[in-house]
């Protein structure tokens, strides 16, 4: 039987790449601190030298020595490290408010996601969608939101490009999972890669009867640009977005971005070709990909769906969390219970 393997961020994490949202956002703010320090210390003296870039504005860097002392003592990281700049409690305001303050985050969407306890990339995409709905309902500036989101997407692409340079070790155990119980002369294994990195390439190079579809694009590629946005056309609010005559609201909707390549068509061609089973490896199955996942799971040729879960420690794993996320991508709950393999018959993903 043919097989389609959904590859998500957990696959990169299993190979010790620092590609999670927390890795990115902490690294981003650490670099912001470094840039600020470099500019301030290149000046003569520390007398109220302002610092500003595309993301932040700091009005009182003369406090930098106290800032360094406090951050060292309290072992702050990332965004929290930036917040310690003032020796007194401060309120972070948006760029439109010109009150006297030490630190302004100019990108409101960045401020929003930095202050929330966000775990997965899918949660960022969901936050963008909620902000998009706010723009729709409250008549807020959607162009500003899209520009801020674009800044973050560009920063993410730069970060992941650096991470992609790290060497990884191929796991024979994972390779065995990929091709177990398949006929190399007949069965097709299709890798639907939701990652932007090339980690998967090291497993698929020179293998027979395999296809790889980088559905969310590739880093630094003009032919297959990065897709980062939201993709739940089944959500009721999406109908409201479609009903207004403003294309700006669709700039980061995945279904619109999919039209730039023929990747989605390749997926549909595979689904209609023959019966297939689905393996889920490192993918959270969150709502930001609901339209695509619903097409895959509820297609008449889909015969089973198997989760290869993450064993966090001997007593904890993420099977149930993934299953619950997975269930939201099914409209037909009877089909869900019929074709999704139980945990009892599933195994964790191990290198």
TANORKA-V540251 format. One record per residue. RES is the residue in one letter. SS is DSSP state (H for helix, E for strand, C for the rest). NEAR is the number of other ideal C-beta (glycine too) atoms within 10 Angstrom. D_CENTER is the distance of its C-alpha to the mean C-alpha in Angstrom with 2 decimals. Layout:
RES:SS:NEAR:D_CENTER / RES:SS:NEAR:D_CENTER
This chain:
X:C:15:30.64 / X:E:20:27.67 / X:E:21:24.27 / X:E:24:20.72 / X:E:25:18.13 / X:E:25:14.52 / X:E:26:12.51 / X:C:23:9.12 / X:H:21:7.56 / X:H:23:10.74 / X:H:26:12.79 / X:H:24:11.94 / X:H:15:12.44 / X:H:19:15.67 / X:C:21:16.79 / X:C:12:16.51 / X:C:19:13.94 / X:C:16:12.42 / X:C:24:8.77 / X:C:16:7.55 / X:H:17:6.68 / X:H:14:10.49 / X:H:15:11.39 / X:H:20:9.98 / X:H:21:11.47 / X:H:18:14.65 / X:H:17:15.17 / X:H:19:14.81 / X:H:22:17.49 / X:H:15:19.59 / X:H:13:19.84 / X:H:20:20.78 / X:H:20:23.51 / X:H:10:24.73 / X:H:14:25.07 / X:H:20:26.97 / X:H:15:29.23 / X:H:10:29.99 / X:H:16:31.12 / X:H:17:33.16 / X:H:11:34.93 / X:C:8:35.82 / X:C:11:37.90 / X:C:6:41.38 / X:C:8:41.36 / X:C:13:38.92 / X:C:8:40.59 / X:C:10:38.02 / X:C:18:36.07 / X:C:12:33.17 / X:E:21:29.75 / X:E:13:27.39 / X:C:12:24.50 / X:C:10:21.92 / X:C:19:20.06 / X:E:22:22.85 / X:E:15:26.61 / X:E:24:28.79 / X:C:17:32.37 / X:C:18:34.10 / X:H:23:33.16 / X:H:15:36.74 / X:H:17:35.44 / X:H:18:33.32 / X:H:10:35.71 / X:H:13:35.53 / X:H:24:31.74 / X:H:14:31.66 / X:H:12:34.14 / X:H:16:32.30 / X:H:18:28.86 / X:H:11:30.57 / X:H:9:32.49 / X:H:11:29.66 / X:C:8:27.06 / X:C:17:24.35 / X:C:15:20.96 / X:H:18:18.30 / X:H:21:18.62 / X:H:15:21.47 / X:H:20:23.32 / X:H:22:23.33 / X:H:19:24.70 / X:C:19:27.67 / X:C:24:29.06 / X:C:18:31.66 / X:C:13:34.36 / X:C:6:34.53 / X:C:6:32.05 / X:C:13:30.31 / X:C:9:28.56 / X:C:15:25.54 / X:E:15:26.28 / X:C:11:24.76 / X:C:14:25.99 / X:C:9:28.57 / X:C:9:30.51 / X:C:8:32.87 / X:C:7:34.15 / X:C:6:35.07 / X:C:16:32.18 / X:C:18:30.89 / X:E:20:27.18 / X:E:20:25.48 / X:E:22:21.77 / X:C:17:22.13 / X:C:21:18.63 / X:H:17:18.75 / X:H:20:15.13 / X:H:21:14.25 / X:H:20:17.09 / X:H:17:15.89 / X:H:18:12.49 / X:H:20:14.35 / X:H:13:17.03 / X:C:11:15.21 / X:C:6:14.62 / X:C:17:10.91 / X:C:12:9.74 / X:C:18:6.34 / X:H:22:2.85 / X:H:22:5.29 / X:H:18:7.68 / X:H:26:6.79 / X:H:22:7.13 / X:H:17:10.10 / X:H:18:11.49 / X:H:24:11.61 / X:H:22:13.43 / X:H:13:15.74 / X:H:20:16.55 / X:H:26:17.33 / X:H:16:19.66 / X:H:13:21.22 / X:H:20:22.02 / X:H:17:23.60 / X:H:10:25.64 / X:H:7:26.58 / X:C:8:26.99 / X:C:13:24.70 / X:C:12:23.82 / X:H:17:21.05 / X:H:10:21.59 / X:H:15:20.90 / X:H:21:17.61 / X:H:20:16.50 / X:H:12:17.80 / X:H:22:16.01 / X:H:23:12.63 / X:H:13:13.73 / X:H:16:14.66 / X:H:20:11.31 / X:H:17:9.80 / X:H:13:12.88 / X:H:19:12.61 / X:H:21:9.19 / X:H:17:10.97 / X:H:13:13.95 / X:H:18:12.44 / X:H:21:10.93 / X:H:13:14.30 / X:H:10:16.11 / X:H:18:14.37 / X:C:18:15.18 / X:C:6:18.80 / X:C:14:19.09 / X:C:7:21.36 / X:C:16:20.49 / X:C:9:23.01 / X:C:13:23.10 / X:C:16:23.64 / X:H:9:26.61 / X:H:11:25.62 / X:H:17:22.30 / X:H:14:24.22 / X:H:9:26.80 / X:H:17:24.36 / X:H:20:23.11 / X:H:18:26.69 / X:C:9:28.70 / X:C:8:31.28 / X:C:17:30.74 / X:C:10:33.51 / X:C:11:32.63 / X:C:7:35.26 / X:C:10:34.19 / X:C:18:30.76 / X:C:18:27.66 / X:E:21:24.39 / X:E:23:21.49 / X:E:23:18.12 / X:E:24:15.36 / X:E:26:12.62 / X:C:22:9.02 / X:C:25:8.30 / X:C:26:9.53 / X:C:23:11.94 / X:C:13:15.44 / X:C:21:15.78 / X:C:20:16.73 / X:H:12:19.48 / X:H:13:21.57 / X:H:19:22.04 / X:H:15:22.83 / X:C:10:25.12 / X:C:5:28.64 / X:C:13:28.12 / X:C:10:30.08 / X:C:15:28.92 / X:E:20:25.17 / X:E:16:22.82 / X:E:19:19.29 / X:E:22:17.27 / X:E:24:14.18 / X:C:23:13.12 / X:C:23:10.11 / X:C:21:12.42 / X:C:16:13.30 / X:C:19:13.40 / X:C:13:16.46 / X:C:13:17.69 / X:C:6:19.81 / X:C:8:20.49 / X:C:18:16.96 / X:C:16:14.86 / X:C:19:11.09 / X:C:22:9.94 / X:C:23:7.34 / X:C:23:8.87 / X:E:26:10.42 / X:C:26:12.54 / X:C:25:14.99 / X:C:16:18.38 / X:C:14:20.14 / X:C:16:19.57 / X:H:7:22.88 / X:H:14:21.63 / X:H:20:20.45 / X:H:10:24.16 / X:H:13:24.97 / X:H:19:22.58 / X:H:12:24.26 / X:H:8:27.66 / X:C:10:27.67 / X:C:6:28.68 / X:C:10:26.00 / X:H:8:23.65 / X:H:14:21.69 / X:H:21:19.91 / X:H:14:18.54 / X:C:16:17.10 / X:C:22:13.40 / X:E:21:14.20 / X:H:22:12.93 / X:H:16:16.48 / X:H:15:17.90 / X:H:20:15.68 / X:H:20:16.48 / X:H:9:20.07 / X:H:13:19.77 / X:C:18:19.99 / X:C:12:21.68 / X:H:17:18.77 / X:H:19:18.85 / X:H:12:22.60 / X:H:16:22.39 / X:H:20:20.48 / X:H:13:23.17 / X:H:13:25.88 / X:H:20:24.87 / X:H:18:24.78 / X:H:10:28.27 / X:H:12:29.73 / X:C:12:30.57 / X:C:12:29.79 / X:E:21:26.65 / X:E:20:24.89 / X:E:24:21.18 / X:E:22:19.69 / X:E:27:16.33 / X:E:22:15.11 / X:C:21:12.08 / X:C:26:10.39 / X:C:22:10.21 / X:C:24:11.68 / X:C:22:10.42 / X:H:21:12.03 / X:H:26:9.56 / X:H:24:10.90 / X:H:21:14.27 / X:H:21:16.56 / X:H:23:15.82 / X:H:26:15.86 / X:H:18:19.00 / X:H:15:20.66 / X:H:21:20.14 / X:H:21:21.22 / X:C:15:24.11 / X:C:17:25.54 / X:C:8:29.13 / X:C:16:28.58 / X:E:18:25.97 / X:E:14:28.14 / X:E:16:25.92 / X:E:25:22.41 / X:E:20:22.00 / X:E:27:19.39 / X:E:23:19.33 / X:E:22:18.32 / X:C:19:17.60 / X:E:14:20.88 / X:E:10:20.12 / X:E:6:23.85 / X:C:6:27.11 / X:C:6:26.97 / X:E:9:23.32 / X:E:16:20.62 / X:C:16:17.69 / X:H:17:19.55 / X:H:11:20.53 / X:H:13:17.18 / X:H:24:15.69 / X:H:20:18.93 / X:H:10:18.81 / X:H:21:15.36 / X:H:21:16.82 / X:H:14:19.95 / X:C:16:18.42 / X:C:23:17.81 / X:C:19:21.57 / X:C:11:24.22 / X:C:12:26.90 / X:H:9:26.85 / X:H:8:29.86 / X:H:14:28.08 / X:H:18:25.20 / X:H:11:27.81 / X:H:11:29.57 / X:H:18:27.04 / X:E:20:24.42 / X:C:16:25.84 / X:C:11:26.72 / X:H:15:25.65 / X:H:5:29.25 / X:H:8:28.79 / X:C:17:25.35 / X:C:13:24.60 / X:E:14:21.96 / X:C:20:20.03 / X:C:12:21.94 / X:C:12:22.31
